[in-house]
C-alpha cells in the first residue's frame, strides 16, 4: 500500500539557481532556495506543515472569534481549531489537497481546491494558486471564484516563514513596510489600531535580538513599483524578502518564539487581504458575488 506523505504530492520547480518545492497539501511552499541558500524556512515532506508553513489561508486568514459570524442575515458556525483561544484559525484549505489544473512545467505549477459547502461555510468557492519562478524570484498568483448562486464572504492570506540562512534570527534585522499596528486582546483578536512609535516602527531595519512579534500591521508603505515589503536581513549580507502588490494591504509578522517546530528559527511574514475577524467586522472583507473572482499577487526573493 502506497501511503502518501503528510504534505502530499510534491511539485519541484527550478530556474537557474532557484529551486522551489510546492506541496499538494495546502498548496504550501515547502522549500524555496536561491544558490543553495534558503529563502523560505523548509520543512520535510513527511511532516505536517509546522505552524501553517507556506500554506494558503482561505477563505479567511488569521482568527475568527468563537468560529461564529453572520453574513447576509444568516448566522454561521465553523469549527474551532484553536481551542485555547476559542477561535477558528486560518480558514479551511491549509490542510486540504490541491490538484493541478493545468500541465506542470519546470518553472511553474497551478494547483486548485474547491471548497465544499458546509453548514459553517455553505459556499462553493474554487481557490486556484499559481507558483512561478521568474528571473526575479518566486511569484504567487491566487484566484478565488464563487461557483455558487449566492454571495460568499472571503479573505485570503499566506504563511511563509522567512529563513535567516545559517544565522540566528536574533542576529538579523527586520524591515516591515507599514505605519500602523493592529491592537489585540488576550485572544489576539483586534480591538483597534495605533500608529507605530519609535520603539516599534520597523519601516527602517531594526534588530530582532530580544524582540518578539505576533502582530498585524496596516497602512502599508509601497515602493515605486507599488510593492510593500518585509525584509529579513542576515549578517551574511543576504536578505530574505516577501512582497505583495496592491491586491493586499495587511501584514502579519510572527517570530514563533514558543511555536513547536519553529521556535524562533524563522519569521512568519504573512501577506493578507484582511485582518483577523473580518467575517464579523466586515473590515476589508471581500464580498464574492456569484460567478465573480478575486485575485491577489505576492512573492519571495533573495536580495
C-alpha positions, 0 to 999 in steps of 0.5 A, spaced: 500 500 500 502 506 497 501 511 503 502 518 501 506 523 505 503 528 510 504 534 505 502 530 499 504 530 492 510 534 491 511 539 485 519 541 484 520 547 480 527 550 478 530 556 474 537 557 474 539 557 481 532 557 484 529 551 486 522 551 489 518 545 492 510 546 492 506 541 496 499 538 494 497 539 501 495 546 502 498 548 496 504 550 501 511 552 499 515 547 502 522 549 500 524 555 496 532 556 495 536 561 491 544 558 490 543 553 495 541 558 500 534 558 503 529 563 502 523 560 505 524 556 512 523 548 509 520 543 512 520 535 510 515 532 506 513 527 511 511 532 516 505 536 517 506 543 515 509 546 522 505 552 524 501 553 517 508 553 513 507 556 506 500 554 506 494 558 503 489 561 508 482 561 505 477 563 505 479 567 511 486 568 514 488 569 521 482 568 527 475 568 527 472 569 534 468 563 537 468 560 529 461 564 529 459 570 524 453 572 520 453 574 513 447 576 509 442 575 515 444 568 516 448 566 522 454 561 521 458 556 525 465 553 523 469 549 527 474 551 532 481 549 531 484 553 536 481 551 542 485 555 547 483 561 544 476 559 542 477 561 535 477 558 528 484 559 525 486 560 518 480 558 514 479 551 511 484 549 505 491 549 509 490 542 510 486 540 504 489 537 497 490 541 491 490 538 484 493 541 478 489 544 473 493 545 468 500 541 465 506 542 470 512 545 467 519 546 470 518 553 472 511 553 474 505 549 477 497 551 478 494 547 483 486 548 485 481 546 491 474 547 491 471 548 497 465 544 499 459 547 502 458 546 509 453 548 514 459 553 517 461 555 510 455 553 505 459 556 499 462 553 493 468 557 492 474 554 487 481 557 490 486 556 484 494 558 486 499 559 481 507 558 483 512 561 478 519 562 478 521 568 474 528 571 473 526 575 479 524 570 484 518 566 486 511 569 484 504 567 487 498 568 483 491 566 487 484 566 484 478 565 488 471 564 484 464 563 487 461 557 483 455 558 487 448 562 486 449 566 492 454 571 495 460 568 499 464 572 504 472 571 503 479 573 505 485 570 503 492 570 506 499 566 506 504 563 511 511 563 509 516 563 514 522 567 512 529 563 513 535 567 516 540 562 512 545 559 517 544 565 522 540 566 528 534 570 527 536 574 533 542 576 529 538 579 523 534 585 522 527 586 520 524 591 515 516 591 515 513 596 510 507 599 514 505 605 519 500 602 523 499 596 528 493 592 529 491 592 537 489 585 540 486 582 546 488 576 550 485 572 544 489 576 539 483 578 536 483 586 534 480 591 538 483 597 534 489 600 531 495 605 533 500 608 529 507 605 530 512 609 535 519 609 535 520 603 539 516 599 534 516 602 527 520 597 523 519 601 516 527 602 517 531 595 519 531 594 526 534 588 530 530 582 532 535 580 538 530 580 544 524 582 540 518 578 539 512 579 534 505 576 533 502 582 530 498 585 524 500 591 521 496 596 516 497 602 512 502 599 508 508 603 505 509 601 497 515 602 493 515 605 486 513 599 483 507 599 488 510 593 492 510 593 500 515 589 503 518 585 509 525 584 509 529 579 513 536 581 513 542 576 515 549 578 517 551 574 511 549 580 507 543 576 504 536 578 505 530 574 505 524 578 502 516 577 501 512 582 497 505 583 495 502 588 490 496 592 491 491 586 491 493 586 499 494 591 504 495 587 511 501 584 514 502 579 519 509 578 522 510 572 527 517 570 530 514 563 533 518 564 539 514 558 543 511 555 536 513 547 536 517 546 530 519 553 529 521 556 535 524 562 533 528 559 527 524 563 522 519 569 521 512 568 519 511 574 514 504 573 512 501 577 506 493 578 507 487 581 504 484 582 511 485 582 518 483 577 523 475 577 524 473 580 518 467 575 517 464 579 523 467 586 522 466 586 515 473 590 515 476 589 508 472 583 507 471 581 500 464 580 498 464 574 492 458 575 488 456 569 484 460 567 478 465 573 480 473 572 482 478 575 486 485 575 485 491 577 489 499 577 487 505 576 492 512 573 492 519 571 495 526 573 493 533 573 495 536 580 495 
